[in-house]
Amino acid sequence: MEAAVPSATSRRAIERVMIGQRLGALLRERLEVLGLTQQEFAAAAGIDLAQASGLIRGRTPRYPLLPSVVAAMARVLQVDQQEILAAMGYPYPVAASLAPTPEARAIAGLAAGVAWERLPLALRDDVLGGIQATLQLARDAAAAADEPAGLALSIVPTAALTTEQRAEIVALCARAFAKDFADLFDYVTHSLHVLARREGRLVGHACWSHRWLQPEGQPPLESAYVDAVATEPDCQRQGIGRAVMEHLAAAASGYQLNALHSNEAAGFYERLGWERWRGPTALRTASGLERTPGEIVLIRRTATTPALDLAGLLVADWRAGDPW
């Protein structure tokens, strides 16, 4: 009897498993040589802890992420990108051709040895910005403890907050932003709140709620939309904001997308792995789309985020209060 020939789909599935195993083996070897922990690798590479853990265990990154993962690994592990590719036994041009955005293809091209001069001018700032954000994240991670001393983090639904807790949150946000937050609970009516306390005092807060966001070329995505990220002014630059956002990201990882709006602190979120939406934004209202120029929206990918064009249109359903 003639042996069955694996289908193209089966061969691709086997290939993906082998890529992940080779990548994981190289990663474990280099981490041991460099004396880096899993947490240190994740911070330096600009990926979340779940992604780092998956790579170390031999889970193959999704094809759209492969170029940036290889580039980050080469930088952190202090090896040439071609060494990583050889260890994987994977032809890099295939990853480049499958990358869904110009940015991803550009990074793939750099990994394959394309000269910087051949990189389109419009993409150079994006590539440099990503590298700078990753380096800043590594510096921040090295300077801060894994979790600020004495910080207690909890998650409480809006409905379970007491009157006193609501007042604490409103007062904290008002001090942190130097503006009135009296209407906060008019639009975060069904949110989950991360509360950071030190010796019983509320020193940090962020909340997220369910919202539908539609990137161009995709159906509406079930998103965790983040609001009211605040740290007590006399406790800032102590890692509290980072701890709150990492706690939130872990809890909201089951959504297809995380998103927030920040015209003042976009750099802080970018250092934590969030990405700035570069394209136009709009709200879906009863009378049609209402453009919202000048607003800075950032997104954070999760394990189920589809391929995104960050230069495309991003539409959110209208809501009362602060639209973004």
ChimeraX attribute file (.defattr): number of C-alpha atoms within 10 A of each C-alpha:
attribute: neighborCount
match mode: 1-to-1
recipient: residues
	/A:1	3
	/A:2	4
	/A:3	5
	/A:4	6
	/A:5	8
	/A:6	10
	/A:7	9
	/A:8	9
	/A:9	9
	/A:10	11
	/A:11	11
	/A:12	12
	/A:13	12
	/A:14	12
	/A:15	16
	/A:16	18
	/A:17	15
	/A:18	18
	/A:19	20
	/A:20	19
	/A:21	20
	/A:22	21
	/A:23	26
	/A:24	23
	/A:25	16
	/A:26	18
	/A:27	22
	/A:28	17
	/A:29	13
	/A:30	17
	/A:31	17
	/A:32	10
	/A:33	10
	/A:34	11
	/A:35	10
	/A:36	16
	/A:37	12
	/A:38	15
	/A:39	17
	/A:40	19
	/A:41	22
	/A:42	23
	/A:43	26
	/A:44	24
	/A:45	26
	/A:46	26
	/A:47	19
	/A:48	19
	/A:49	17
	/A:50	16
	/A:51	17
	/A:52	23
	/A:53	16
	/A:54	14
	/A:55	21
	/A:56	21
	/A:57	16
	/A:58	21
	/A:59	20
	/A:60	22
	/A:61	20
	/A:62	15
	/A:63	17
	/A:64	20
	/A:65	17
	/A:66	20
	/A:67	27
	/A:68	21
	/A:69	22
	/A:70	22
	/A:71	20
	/A:72	21
	/A:73	22
	/A:74	20
	/A:75	17
	/A:76	22
	/A:77	21
	/A:78	11
	/A:79	12
	/A:80	14
	/A:81	20
	/A:82	16
	/A:83	12
	/A:84	20
	/A:85	19
	/A:86	13
	/A:87	16
	/A:88	21
	/A:89	14
	/A:90	16
	/A:91	11
	/A:92	19
	/A:93	15
	/A:94	11
	/A:95	20
	/A:96	24
	/A:97	15
	/A:98	16
	/A:99	23
	/A:100	16
	/A:101	16
	/A:102	15
	/A:103	20
	/A:104	22
	/A:105	20
	/A:106	24
	/A:107	25
	/A:108	27
	/A:109	21
	/A:110	19
	/A:111	22
	/A:112	17
	/A:113	11
	/A:114	13
	/A:115	10
	/A:116	12
	/A:117	8
	/A:118	10
	/A:119	15
	/A:120	12
	/A:121	10
	/A:122	10
	/A:123	15
	/A:124	16
	/A:125	11
	/A:126	14
	/A:127	17
	/A:128	11
	/A:129	13
	/A:130	18
	/A:131	17
	/A:132	14
	/A:133	22
	/A:134	24
	/A:135	19
	/A:136	20
	/A:137	23
	/A:138	21
	/A:139	14
	/A:140	17
	/A:141	20
	/A:142	13
	/A:143	11
	/A:144	14
	/A:145	12
	/A:146	13
	/A:147	14
	/A:148	15
	/A:149	11
	/A:150	11
	/A:151	20
	/A:152	17
	/A:153	18
	/A:154	13
	/A:155	16
	/A:156	13
	/A:157	15
	/A:158	18
	/A:159	10
	/A:160	11
	/A:161	14
	/A:162	10
	/A:163	8
	/A:164	9
	/A:165	14
	/A:166	16
	/A:167	12
	/A:168	16
	/A:169	25
	/A:170	21
	/A:171	18
	/A:172	23
	/A:173	24
	/A:174	17
	/A:175	16
	/A:176	19
	/A:177	16
	/A:178	11
	/A:179	10
	/A:180	12
	/A:181	16
	/A:182	14
	/A:183	11
	/A:184	17
	/A:185	15
	/A:186	11
	/A:187	15
	/A:188	21
	/A:189	12
	/A:190	15
	/A:191	21
	/A:192	24
	/A:193	26
	/A:194	22
	/A:195	23
	/A:196	24
	/A:197	17
	/A:198	16
	/A:199	9
	/A:200	10
	/A:201	13
	/A:202	20
	/A:203	25
	/A:204	30
	/A:205	29
	/A:206	24
	/A:207	25
	/A:208	25
	/A:209	20
	/A:210	17
	/A:211	20
	/A:212	17
	/A:213	24
	/A:214	20
	/A:215	22
	/A:216	17
	/A:217	12
	/A:218	13
	/A:219	11
	/A:220	17
	/A:221	19
	/A:222	17
	/A:223	26
	/A:224	29
	/A:225	22
	/A:226	26
	/A:227	22
	/A:228	24
	/A:229	21
	/A:230	23
	/A:231	26
	/A:232	20
	/A:233	15
	/A:234	9
	/A:235	13
	/A:236	14
	/A:237	11
	/A:238	16
	/A:239	20
	/A:240	26
	/A:241	24
	/A:242	23
	/A:243	19
	/A:244	26
	/A:245	20
	/A:246	15
	/A:247	18
	/A:248	25
	/A:249	20
	/A:250	13
	/A:251	14
	/A:252	21
	/A:253	18
	/A:254	16
	/A:255	19
	/A:256	20
	/A:257	23
	/A:258	28
	/A:259	22
	/A:260	21
	/A:261	21
	/A:262	18
	/A:263	11
	/A:264	9
	/A:265	10
	/A:266	17
	/A:267	16
	/A:268	16
	/A:269	21
	/A:270	22
	/A:271	23
	/A:272	23
	/A:273	22
	/A:274	22
	/A:275	20
	/A:276	21
	/A:277	21
	/A:278	15
	/A:279	16
	/A:280	19
	/A:281	23
	/A:282	21
	/A:283	19
	/A:284	16
	/A:285	12
	/A:286	9
	/A:287	6
	/A:288	9
	/A:289	15
	/A:290	15
	/A:291	15
	/A:292	14
	/A:293	10
	/A:294	9
	/A:295	15
	/A:296	20
	/A:297	21
	/A:298	21
	/A:299	22
	/A:300	21
	/A:301	21
	/A:302	20
	/A:303	14
	/A:304	12
	/A:305	16
	/A:306	16
	/A:307	17
	/A:308	15
	/A:309	19
	/A:310	19
	/A:311	15
	/A:312	15
	/A:313	17
	/A:314	23
	/A:315	21
	/A:316	22
	/A:317	17
	/A:318	18
	/A:319	14
	/A:320	9
	/A:321	12
	/A:322	12
	/A:323	13
	/A:324	22
